[in-house]
Amino acid sequence: MPKEVLLLYSSQARYRVPRQIFFWLTVACTLVLVALTITVIALSPRCLSWWQASPVYQVYPRSFKDSDGDGVGDLKGILQQLNHFQYLNIKSVSISPFYRSPMRDFGYDVEDFRAIDPLFGTMRDFEELLAEMHNKGLKLIMDFIPNHTSDRHRWFNLSRTGDEHYKDYYVWTNCNATVPRPNNWVSVFGNSSWTYDDVRGQCYLHQFLKEQPDLNFRNPHVRKEMIDIIHFWLEKGVDGFRMSAVKHLLEATHLRDEPQVEPNKPQESITSQWDLHHDHTTSQLGLHDLLREWRAEMDIYSREPGRHRVMVTESYDDEVDKTMMYYSTPLVKESDFPFNFNLLDLPKNTSGFWVQHLVRRWMANMPSGQWPNWVVGNHDKPRIASRAGRGYARVINMLLLTLPGTPTVYYGEEIGMENINVTWSQTLDPAGRYNASAGRDPQRSPMQWSSGLNAGFNGKTNATWLPVHPDYSAVNVETQKKD
């Protein structure tokens, strides 16, 4: 048909109108499909990051696996047991401190933040462990201890001798050598938070042991030092940090007495942290600015897809509102989540209503859009099987793994390990030496791998840094795999 004839007919209404209707229907359908696609994307939950897609397994390295027969677990021992994490479908492993340390508080008194304590191995051992974890698709979260150092740290030795650069790295004040108590502040481990130093002729603050002097985070040099340490480990390739004891990072500069729980109690009787309301030594103004600085530094290393560096904060708070403040906000990023210790109260009442109350208390207060997490045990708290009873251990583990969010599993809880009995002469934990009922040795016993020598923890010699639980022949990984 000639072109002229086609043009003549195509301009007629009976051909033109259907053609236009079909065209605009096509446009409308396309717009509807685009709108639906955008709506589905906007309403769909975002893909889970690695720290959301798996439980976090906490390893206490002294007690996990001893590779060299000295009775103390080490980094090579963890390397030998990486298949255990894969068997449990664990993707994230949090390892308690392995920095160089005099071990007065078992690694929480750091002598060198950039070195591995020989007890646990070498930096090469660490790098080999990290590389193999990444090869197996596992992530490593380190314990970061910013509040204090060991009194053997180079910074403290320079500070106590009055070095111009380091003199204000710690919190010092004038005091009397015979009664070194500038105020009524009490340490977590009991007795005064102040110790007189003969070299400097002043008192220094320690919210934990006297061998753990508190850093002065009002000093910009200290803040930079800690950021540099964060960079050091991120450059090594670690996948995140558990920020330890963060509520203690800042203290009030006025150094006034803290209010007493019992106002009429004699001052000389104030020896326990429970005797005071810690209005001047915890959760001070500026704390969250510090954490946000560290979050920003970690985000620099999180730009590569799949390499988000997670930040978890540890703070035991009486008020849930204080804990929620560690979450990020739509405007300012802070921790990915603060540890939720609500479920540590489970043994007080194992009824369903009590469990519901503990879960709802967190979920109802959690900021919108944030990610929950759950903890039932750790290296500071008695094991759940000992607190609630062995009969509840499995159901509590099931609860932990079925609640929304990220569960944290303490080593040995997956097999129902219980506390060991520790005599006074066997007590190593400084908290237990001060108050036997507060000792943490019982929940730190060697991991029970098998029914063999030392429960498979140390297969070379008969040495273990703490006793193995006597039930290891029945309660161990090897046996439960066969169950």
C-alpha positions in Angstrom: 0.0 0.0 0.0 1.5 3.4 -1.0 2.7 5.7 1.7 0.1 8.4 0.9 -2.8 5.9 1.4 -1.4 4.8 4.8 -1.1 8.4 5.9 -4.7 9.1 4.7 -6.2 6.2 6.7 -4.0 6.7 9.8 -5.3 10.2 10.3 -8.9 9.0 10.5 -10.4 8.9 14.0 -11.2 5.2 14.0 -7.5 4.4 13.6 -6.0 7.4 15.5 -8.0 7.0 18.8 -7.3 3.3 19.4 -3.6 4.0 18.7 -3.5 6.8 21.2 -5.4 4.8 23.8 -2.9 1.9 23.5 0.0 4.4 23.8 -1.3 6.0 27.0 -2.2 2.6 28.5 1.4 1.5 27.9 2.7 4.7 29.6 0.3 4.3 32.5 1.2 0.6 33.0 4.9 1.5 32.9 4.4 4.2 35.6 2.4 1.8 37.8 5.1 -0.8 37.5 7.8 1.7 38.4 5.7 2.9 41.4 5.1 -0.6 42.6 8.8 -1.4 42.3 9.8 1.7 44.4 7.1 0.8 47.0 8.3 -2.8 47.3 11.9 -1.6 47.7 11.0 1.1 50.2 8.8 -1.2 52.4 11.0 -4.3 52.2 13.4 -4.9 55.1 17.0 -4.1 54.3 19.4 -7.0 53.8 20.9 -8.1 57.1 24.6 -7.2 57.8 26.9 -10.0 59.0 26.5 -9.0 62.6 22.7 -9.4 62.3 22.7 -12.7 60.5 24.3 -14.9 63.1 24.7 -15.3 66.8 27.9 -13.8 68.3 30.0 -16.4 70.1 32.1 -15.1 73.0 35.5 -16.8 73.5 37.4 -16.3 76.8 40.8 -17.2 75.4 42.4 -18.4 78.6 39.7 -21.1 78.8 38.9 -22.1 75.2 41.7 -24.3 74.0 45.3 -24.8 75.1 47.6 -25.6 72.2 51.0 -25.7 73.9 50.3 -27.6 77.2 50.9 -24.7 79.6 47.4 -24.9 81.0 46.2 -21.6 79.5 44.2 -21.3 76.3 45.8 -19.3 73.5 45.3 -18.0 69.9 46.5 -21.2 68.3 44.0 -23.1 70.3 41.2 -20.9 68.9 42.6 -21.6 65.4 42.4 -25.3 66.0 38.7 -25.1 66.9 37.4 -22.9 64.1 35.4 -25.8 62.7 33.4 -25.7 65.9 32.0 -22.3 65.0 31.1 -23.6 61.5 29.4 -26.6 63.0 27.2 -24.2 65.1 26.6 -22.0 62.1 28.3 -19.1 63.9 29.6 -16.3 61.7 30.8 -13.8 64.4 33.3 -14.5 67.1 34.1 -12.1 69.9 37.4 -12.7 71.7 38.1 -11.3 75.2 41.4 -9.5 75.7 44.7 -10.9 74.6 46.8 -7.7 74.8 50.1 -7.7 76.6 49.2 -7.5 80.3 50.5 -8.2 83.8 47.2 -10.2 84.2 46.1 -8.6 87.5 42.6 -8.6 86.0 43.3 -11.3 83.4 43.9 -9.0 80.4 41.7 -6.1 81.3 44.8 -4.3 82.6 46.6 -3.5 79.4 50.3 -2.9 79.3 50.5 -2.5 75.5 47.5 -2.1 73.3 49.5 -3.0 70.2 51.1 -6.2 71.4 49.9 -9.8 72.0 50.6 -11.2 75.5 53.1 -14.1 75.2 50.7 -16.2 77.2 48.4 -16.2 74.2 51.0 -16.2 71.4 52.5 -13.7 69.0 51.2 -11.1 66.6 52.0 -13.7 63.8 49.6 -16.1 65.6 46.9 -13.4 65.7 47.4 -12.6 62.0 47.2 -16.3 61.1 44.0 -16.7 63.1 42.4 -13.7 61.6 43.3 -14.7 58.0 41.9 -18.2 58.6 38.7 -16.9 60.1 38.2 -14.7 57.1 38.9 -17.6 54.8 36.2 -19.6 56.5 33.7 -16.7 56.4 34.0 -15.8 60.1 34.3 -12.3 61.6 36.4 -11.3 64.5 35.3 -8.8 67.1 38.0 -7.6 69.6 37.6 -6.5 73.1 38.6 -2.8 73.4 39.4 -1.5 76.9 39.5 2.3 76.7 38.8 3.3 80.3 42.1 2.4 81.9 45.5 0.9 81.4 47.8 -1.2 83.5 50.0 0.7 86.0 52.9 -0.8 84.0 51.9 0.9 80.8 54.5 3.3 79.5 52.1 6.2 79.6 51.5 5.7 83.3 55.2 5.5 84.1 55.8 8.7 82.2 52.8 10.4 83.8 53.8 9.6 87.4 57.3 11.0 86.8 55.8 14.3 85.6 56.7 14.1 81.9 55.3 17.3 80.3 53.4 15.5 77.5 52.1 12.6 79.6 51.5 14.2 83.0 47.7 14.6 82.4 47.2 11.3 80.7 45.6 10.1 83.9 43.3 11.6 86.6 45.5 13.0 89.3 44.7 15.1 92.4 46.3 16.3 95.5 45.8 14.1 98.6 47.4 13.1 101.9 49.7 10.2 101.8 48.5 8.8 105.1 44.8 9.0 104.1 44.7 8.9 100.3 41.0 9.7 99.9 40.2 12.9 98.2 36.5 12.0 98.2 34.2 9.0 98.9 34.4 7.5 95.5 34.6 3.7 95.6 36.0 1.3 93.0 34.0 -1.5 91.3 36.2 -4.0 93.2 35.7 -2.3 96.5 37.4 0.3 98.7 38.6 3.8 97.6 39.0 4.7 94.0 42.1 6.6 94.9 45.7 5.4 95.4 48.6 7.6 96.5 51.7 7.4 94.3 55.0 8.0 96.1 56.8 9.1 92.9 54.4 11.8 91.9 53.2 12.7 95.4 49.6 12.7 94.3 46.6 10.3 94.1 45.4 8.8 90.9 41.9 7.6 90.1 41.1 3.9 89.4 37.5 2.8 89.1 38.7 -0.8 89.1 41.9 -2.2 90.6 44.6 0.1 91.8 46.7 -1.5 89.1 44.3 -0.1 86.5 44.6 3.7 86.5 41.9 5.6 84.7 42.8 7.5 81.6 41.9 11.2 81.4 39.7 11.5 78.3 39.4 15.2 78.8 43.0 15.3 77.4 42.9 15.5 73.6 46.2 13.6 73.4 44.6 10.6 75.1 41.7 10.8 72.7 44.1 10.7 69.8 46.1 7.9 71.2 43.0 5.7 71.5 41.9 6.6 68.0 45.3 5.6 66.7 44.9 2.2 68.5 41.5 1.7 66.9 43.2 2.4 63.5 46.0 0.0 64.3 43.6 -3.0 64.7 41.3 -2.0 61.9 44.3 -1.9 59.6 45.1 -5.4 60.7 41.6 -6.4 59.5 39.5 -6.9 62.6 35.8 -6.7 62.0 34.7 -4.7 65.0 35.1 -3.9 68.7 33.3 -4.6 71.9 33.8 -1.4 73.8 34.3 -2.4 77.5 32.9 -0.5 80.6 32.1 2.6 78.6 30.0 4.3 81.2 33.2 4.8 83.3 35.1 6.8 80.6 34.5 10.2 82.1 34.3 11.5 85.7 33.0 14.9 87.0 35.9 17.4 87.3 34.7 18.8 90.6 35.5 15.6 92.4 32.6 16.1 94.9 31.4 13.2 97.1 28.8 10.9 95.6 25.5 10.7 97.4 25.2 7.7 99.7 22.5 5.1 99.3 22.1 5.2 103.1 22.6 8.9 104.0 23.3 8.1 107.7 25.9 5.5 107.1 29.4 6.5 108.5 31.8 7.7 105.8 34.4 5.1 106.9 31.9 2.3 106.2 31.6 3.3 102.5 33.6 0.5 100.9 31.4 -1.0 98.2 30.2 0.4 94.9 26.6 -0.4 96.1 27.0 2.1 98.9 26.8 5.1 96.5 24.8 6.6 93.7 27.4 7.0 91.0 26.2 10.4 89.8 29.8 11.7 89.3 31.7 8.7 88.0 29.5 7.2 85.4 27.5 8.3 82.3 29.0 11.8 82.4 28.3 14.6 79.8 30.6 14.1 76.8 30.6 10.3 77.0 28.5 9.8 73.9 30.7 12.4 72.0 33.7 10.1 72.6 31.8 7.0 71.3 30.6 8.9 68.2 34.2 9.9 67.4 35.2 6.3 67.5 32.2 5.3 65.4 33.1 7.9 62.8 36.7 6.5 62.6 35.3 2.9 62.2 33.0 4.0 59.4 36.1 5.0 57.4 36.9 1.3 57.3 33.3 0.3 56.6 33.0 1.6 53.1 33.9 -1.6 51.3 30.8 -3.7 50.7 30.4 -6.5 53.3 33.1 -5.0 55.5 31.0 -3.1 58.0 33.0 -2.7 61.2 30.7 -3.3 64.1 30.7 -1.4 67.4 29.1 -2.9 70.5 29.0 -1.1 73.8 29.1 -2.7 77.3 27.4 -0.8 80.1 25.6 -2.2 83.1 22.9 0.4 83.7 20.2 0.4 86.3 17.9 2.4 84.0 17.1 1.1 80.6 16.8 4.6 79.2 20.5 5.1 79.8 21.4 2.0 77.9 19.2 3.0 74.9 21.3 6.2 74.6 24.2 4.2 73.1 22.1 3.4 70.0 22.7 5.5 66.9 20.1 8.1 66.0 18.9 9.1 62.5 21.3 12.1 62.7 24.3 10.7 64.6 25.8 7.2 64.5 27.0 5.5 67.6 27.0 1.8 68.5 25.3 -0.8 66.3 23.8 -2.0 69.6 24.5 -1.8 73.3 24.6 -5.1 75.1 21.2 -6.0 76.5 21.7 -7.6 79.9 18.0 -7.8 80.8 17.9 -11.6 80.4 20.6 -11.9 83.1 17.7 -11.5 85.4 16.0 -14.6 84.1 16.8 -16.8 87.1 14.9 -14.5 89.5 11.7 -15.9 88.1 11.5 -18.5 85.3 7.8 -18.0 84.6 6.6 -17.0 81.1 5.3 -13.7 82.4 8.7 -12.7 83.8 10.3 -13.6 80.5 7.7 -11.6 78.6 8.4 -8.6 80.9 12.1 -8.7 80.3 11.7 -9.0 76.6 9.1 -6.2 76.4 11.2 -3.9 78.6 13.9 -3.9 75.9 11.7 -3.9 72.8 9.3 -1.1 74.1 12.2 1.2 74.9 14.4 0.5 71.9 14.5 3.5 69.5 12.6 2.9 66.3 14.6 1.3 63.5 17.3 -0.1 65.8 18.4 -3.7 66.2 17.8 -5.7 69.4 20.3 -8.2 71.0 20.2 -10.6 73.9 22.7 -11.9 76.4 22.1 -14.6 79.0 25.7 -15.1 80.2 29.3 -13.9 79.9 32.7 -14.0 81.7 31.4 -11.7 84.5 28.2 -13.5 85.3 27.5 -17.1 86.6 26.5 -19.6 83.9 22.8 -19.9 83.1 22.7 -23.6 83.9 24.0 -22.9 87.4 21.7 -19.9 88.0 18.5 -21.2 86.6 19.1 -24.9 86.8 20.3 -27.4 84.2 16.7 -28.2 83.3 16.2 -24.7 82.0 19.5 -24.4 80.0 18.1 -25.8 76.7 14.9 -23.8 76.8 16.8 -20.6 77.6 19.2 -21.3 74.7 16.1 -21.8 72.5 14.6 -18.5 73.7 17.9 -16.7 73.0 18.1 -18.0 69.5 14.4 -17.3 68.6 14.0 -13.8 69.8 14.4 -11.1 67.2 17.9 -9.6 66.9 21.4 -10.8 67.6 22.0 -13.3 70.4 25.4 -13.5 72.1 26.5 -17.0 73.3 29.2 -17.4 75.9 31.5 -20.3 75.3 30.2 -23.6 76.8 26.6 -22.4 77.1 25.8 -24.4 73.9 26.5 -27.6 75.8 25.1 -26.5 79.2 28.3 -26.1 81.1 27.9 -25.2 84.7 30.0 -23.2 87.2 32.9 -25.0 88.9 33.4 -24.8 92.7 36.4 -22.8 93.6 37.9 -22.8 97.1 39.4 -19.7 98.6 42.9 -21.0 98.0 42.1 -21.6 94.3 40.5 -18.1 93.8 42.4 -16.1 91.2 39.9 -13.4 90.3 40.5 -10.1 92.1 36.8 -9.6 92.6 36.6 -12.9 94.3 39.6 -12.1 96.5 37.7 -9.0 97.8 34.3 -10.7 98.0 34.0 -14.4 97.6 30.4 -14.2 96.4 31.4 -11.9 93.6 34.1 -14.2 92.2 34.1 -14.8 88.5 36.4 -17.9 88.4 33.5 -20.4 88.5 32.2 -19.4 85.1 35.6 -19.3 83.4 36.6 -22.9 83.7 38.2 -24.7 80.7 35.9 -25.6 77.7 34.7 -29.2 77.8 35.6 -30.6 74.3 35.6 -34.3 75.1 35.8 -36.9 77.8 39.5 -37.2 77.4 42.4 -35.7 79.4 41.4 -32.3 80.8 38.1 -32.4 78.9 40.2 -32.0 75.7 41.2 -28.5 76.7 44.8 -29.5 77.2 45.8 -32.8 75.7 49.5 -32.5 76.3 50.0 -32.1 80.0 47.8 -32.3 83.1 47.9 -28.5 83.6 44.8 -26.3 83.6 44.8 -22.7 84.9 41.4 -23.4 86.6 40.0 -26.8 87.5 37.9 -28.6 84.8 34.2 -29.2 85.8 33.9 -32.8 87.2 30.9 -33.5 84.9 33.1 -33.1 81.7 32.9 -36.8 80.9 29.2 -36.5 80.2 28.9 -32.8 79.3 31.2 -32.1 76.4 31.1 -31.2 72.7 32.1 -34.6 71.5 29.3 -36.4 73.4 26.6 -33.9 72.4 27.5 -34.2 68.7 26.6 -37.9 69.0 23.3 -37.1 70.9 
